[in-house]
Amino acid sequence: MANKILITDTYHREIQALLGVSDKILPNTDIDAPSVLFVAEAKVIAAVPDYASLLDDDKAFLYAATIHMVAAILAPSMSTRIAKSKKDFDFSYEHFQIDWQKRGQLLMQEAYDLIDFISTQDTAEHPVFSATGPTRVSKKRGVH
């Protein structure tokens, strides 16, 4: 499967930089996995069906949105990739704790915000995440 949007030589490093990791923690092969790159491009293409005809700034926004989408898909796996702490004879340190689930959601939102910048877009369809309580009210408890 050939990439449709991320066709530069730098996209691996851009994704790694966005997540704040090196290629040792997040190898290029993990980024290029069909379950990551192909899915991310498919999500962006679904939101921007005319992606192939975009020019200039719109093409840059499309590219940036795809970078963010890939990073959003990979973010939840980062907690298992990064060691929490490291100890040696001479030193020890602990990594700053990041909520990677939340970071993934923020990256996804940023991807859709970038899609909104594309001039041919009315608005991107943002996935809606919400939590609701019970919808039925019990008459036995006297609640109306």
C-alpha contacts under 8 A as a table, 3 or more apart, distances in Angstrom:
res1	aa1	res2	aa2	distance
1	M	34	P	7.96
1	M	38	F	7.77
3	N	6	L	5.80
3	N	7	I	6.05
3	N	37	L	7.96
3	N	38	F	7.39
3	N	41	E	7.93
4	K	7	I	6.83
4	K	41	E	7.21
5	I	41	E	6.80
5	I	62	L	7.74
5	I	63	Y	6.31
5	I	66	T	7.35
6	L	11	Y	6.40
6	L	63	Y	6.59
6	L	66	T	7.34
6	L	67	I	7.75
7	I	11	Y	7.66
8	T	11	Y	6.00
9	D	12	H	7.58
10	T	13	R	5.55
10	T	14	E	6.24
11	Y	14	E	4.95
11	Y	15	I	6.19
11	Y	67	I	7.12
12	H	15	I	5.36
12	H	16	Q	6.26
12	H	28	N	5.94
12	H	31	I	6.95
13	R	16	Q	4.99
13	R	17	A	5.93
13	R	23	D	7.69
14	E	17	A	5.07
14	E	18	L	6.09
14	E	67	I	7.23
15	I	18	L	5.06
15	I	19	L	6.37
15	I	67	I	5.95
15	I	68	H	7.38
15	I	70	V	7.22
15	I	71	A	5.83
16	Q	19	L	5.23
16	Q	20	G	5.95
16	Q	21	V	5.25
16	Q	22	S	6.03
16	Q	23	D	6.85
16	Q	26	L	6.75
16	Q	71	A	7.91
17	A	20	G	4.69
17	A	21	V	6.09
17	A	22	S	7.44
18	L	21	V	7.97
18	L	68	H	7.77
18	L	71	A	7.08
19	L	71	A	6.63
19	L	75	A	7.27
21	V	24	K	8.00
21	V	25	I	6.21
21	V	26	L	6.73
22	S	25	I	5.48
22	S	26	L	6.21
22	S	27	P	7.88
23	D	26	L	4.80
23	D	27	P	4.60
23	D	28	N	6.66
24	K	27	P	5.79
25	I	81	R	6.16
25	I	82	I	6.90
26	L	30	D	6.57
26	L	31	I	7.43
26	L	81	R	7.69
27	P	30	D	5.43
27	P	31	I	6.81
28	N	31	I	5.09
28	N	32	D	6.19
29	T	32	D	5.00
29	T	33	A	6.17
30	D	33	A	5.27
30	D	36	V	7.78
31	I	36	V	6.32
31	I	37	L	6.23
31	I	70	V	7.50
31	I	74	L	7.83
32	D	36	V	6.70
32	D	37	L	5.41
32	D	38	F	7.90
33	A	36	V	5.33
33	A	37	L	6.03
33	A	38	F	7.52
34	P	37	L	5.56
34	P	38	F	4.88
34	P	39	V	6.81
35	S	38	F	6.20
35	S	39	V	5.76
36	V	39	V	5.39
36	V	40	A	6.02
36	V	70	V	6.34
36	V	73	I	6.46
36	V	74	L	7.24
37	L	40	A	5.13
37	L	41	E	6.14
37	L	70	V	6.08
38	F	41	E	5.29
38	F	42	A	6.10
39	V	42	A	4.97
39	V	43	K	6.20
40	A	43	K	5.20
40	A	44	V	6.41
40	A	66	T	6.48
40	A	69	M	5.47
40	A	70	V	5.34
40	A	73	I	7.35
41	E	44	V	5.18
41	E	45	I	6.01
41	E	66	T	6.16
41	E	69	M	7.83
41	E	70	V	7.96
42	A	45	I	5.03
42	A	46	A	6.02
43	K	46	A	5.14
43	K	47	A	6.49
44	V	47	A	5.15
44	V	48	V	6.11
44	V	62	L	7.73
44	V	65	A	7.27
44	V	66	T	6.31
44	V	69	M	7.65
44	V	115	I	7.96
45	I	48	V	4.83
45	I	49	P	5.34
45	I	50	D	7.84
45	I	51	Y	6.44
46	A	49	P	5.69
47	A	115	I	7.67
47	A	124	A	5.89
47	A	125	E	6.65
48	V	51	Y	5.43
48	V	115	I	7.54
48	V	121	Q	7.20
48	V	124	A	7.88
50	D	53	S	5.79
50	D	54	L	7.02
51	Y	54	L	5.53
51	Y	59	K	7.70
51	Y	62	L	7.41
54	L	58	D	5.75
54	L	59	K	5.25
55	L	58	D	5.63
55	L	59	K	5.12
56	D	59	K	5.35
56	D	60	A	6.45
57	D	60	A	4.96
57	D	61	F	6.21
57	D	118	I	7.73
58	D	61	F	5.10
58	D	62	L	6.19
58	D	117	F	7.42
58	D	118	I	4.87
58	D	119	S	6.53
59	K	62	L	5.00
59	K	63	Y	6.18
59	K	118	I	7.98
60	A	63	Y	5.06
60	A	64	A	6.15
61	F	64	A	5.08
61	F	65	A	5.99
61	F	114	L	5.68
61	F	115	I	6.48
61	F	117	F	6.76
61	F	118	I	6.36
62	L	65	A	5.11
62	L	66	T	6.26
62	L	114	L	7.21
62	L	115	I	6.31
62	L	118	I	7.32
63	Y	66	T	5.19
63	Y	67	I	6.33
64	A	67	I	5.04
64	A	68	H	6.25
64	A	111	A	7.37
64	A	114	L	7.06
65	A	68	H	5.11
65	A	69	M	6.08
65	A	110	E	7.34
65	A	111	A	4.24
65	A	112	Y	6.82
65	A	113	D	7.99
65	A	114	L	5.42
65	A	115	I	6.17
66	T	69	M	4.89
66	T	70	V	6.19
66	T	111	A	6.82
67	I	70	V	5.33
67	I	71	A	6.29
67	I	111	A	7.90
68	H	71	A	5.03
68	H	72	A	6.02
68	H	107	L	5.60
68	H	108	M	6.59
68	H	110	E	6.84
68	H	111	A	5.19
69	M	72	A	4.97
69	M	73	I	6.31
69	M	107	L	6.76
69	M	108	M	5.68
69	M	111	A	5.68
70	V	73	I	5.20
70	V	74	L	6.31
71	A	74	L	5.08
71	A	75	A	5.85
71	A	104	G	7.19
71	A	107	L	6.83
72	A	75	A	5.22
72	A	76	P	7.74
72	A	103	R	7.43
72	A	104	G	4.23
72	A	105	Q	6.64
72	A	106	L	7.70
72	A	107	L	5.03
72	A	108	M	5.34
73	I	76	P	7.02
73	I	104	G	6.70
74	L	77	S	5.68
74	L	78	M	6.90
74	L	104	G	7.55
75	A	78	M	5.34
75	A	100	W	5.50
75	A	101	Q	6.71
75	A	103	R	6.67
75	A	104	G	4.98
76	P	79	S	6.67
76	P	100	W	5.12
76	P	101	Q	5.08
76	P	104	G	6.34
77	S	80	T	5.79
77	S	81	R	6.66
77	S	100	W	7.70
78	M	81	R	4.92
78	M	82	I	6.19
78	M	100	W	6.61
79	S	82	I	5.72
79	S	83	A	7.91
79	S	98	I	7.95
79	S	100	W	6.50
80	T	83	A	7.33
83	A	86	K	7.07
83	A	95	H	7.48
84	K	94	E	5.94
84	K	95	H	5.46
84	K	97	Q	7.74
85	S	92	S	7.39
85	S	93	Y	5.65
85	S	94	E	4.10
85	S	95	H	5.82
86	K	92	S	5.54
86	K	93	Y	5.56
86	K	94	E	6.43
87	K	91	F	6.05
87	K	92	S	4.13
87	K	93	Y	6.58
88	D	91	F	5.26
88	D	92	S	5.94
98	I	103	R	7.74
99	D	102	K	5.47
99	D	103	R	6.20
100	W	103	R	4.76
100	W	104	G	5.96
101	Q	104	G	5.13
101	Q	105	Q	6.43
102	K	105	Q	5.07
102	K	106	L	6.25
103	R	106	L	5.08
103	R	107	L	6.15
104	G	107	L	5.09
104	G	108	M	6.16
105	Q	108	M	5.05
105	Q	109	Q	6.24
106	L	109	Q	5.05
106	L	110	E	6.15
107	L	110	E	4.97
107	L	111	A	6.17
108	M	111	A	5.04
108	M	112	Y	6.48
109	Q	112	Y	5.21
109	Q	113	D	6.12
109	Q	126	H	7.67
110	E	113	D	4.86
110	E	114	L	6.12
111	A	114	L	5.18
111	A	115	I	6.36
112	Y	115	I	4.90
112	Y	116	D	6.30
112	Y	124	A	6.17
112	Y	125	E	7.75
112	Y	126	H	6.50
113	D	116	D	5.06
113	D	117	F	6.79
113	D	124	A	7.82
114	L	117	F	5.21
114	L	118	I	7.19
115	I	118	I	5.50
115	I	121	Q	7.36
115	I	123	T	7.88
115	I	124	A	6.26
116	D	119	S	7.77
116	D	121	Q	6.20
116	D	122	D	7.27
116	D	123	T	5.47
116	D	124	A	5.70
117	F	121	Q	7.53
118	I	121	Q	5.53
119	S	122	D	7.83
121	Q	124	A	6.87
134	P	137	V	7.64
137	V	143	V	6.49
137	V	144	H	6.63
138	S	141	R	5.75
138	S	142	G	7.16
138	S	143	V	6.23
138	S	144	H	7.64
139	K	142	G	5.17
139	K	143	V	5.75
139	K	144	H	6.60
140	K	143	V	7.58
